[in-house]
Amino acid sequence: MEEKREAAPRIAEKPLVLDVSEERTLYANVVSVSVNLFDFVLDFGTRKPPEGEVMKGTPVRVFLSPAHAKVLAKILHENVKAYEAEFGEIKTEPIKRKQ
């Protein structure tokens, strides 16, 4: 006779509500990623052309657990695929300037 198993209770997900009253916006075109046993650390900054100097200091440092980093990687991958389907391939090679 087959044993019936109860389904695991589902955890209700609450909608994400962000408090943007103290939001700080930053444009970043440089990111450095480092990892350790417990965290992925993303340091975002800005490189200003044409000199290519990176702003001093780290404007934004984000710490993620390994699990959150993996979820973020998946979300970014899915969104890049959707973007490229809509607008074409994103080129990642540097653009050579005309002299």
PyMOL commands that set and color helices and strands:
alter all, ss='L'
color gray80, all
select helices_A, chain A and resi 66-87
alter helices_A, ss='H'
color red, helices_A
select strands_A, chain A and resi 30-35+40-45+47-48+53-54+60-64
alter strands_A, ss='S'
color yellow, strands_A
deselect
rebuild
show_as cartoon
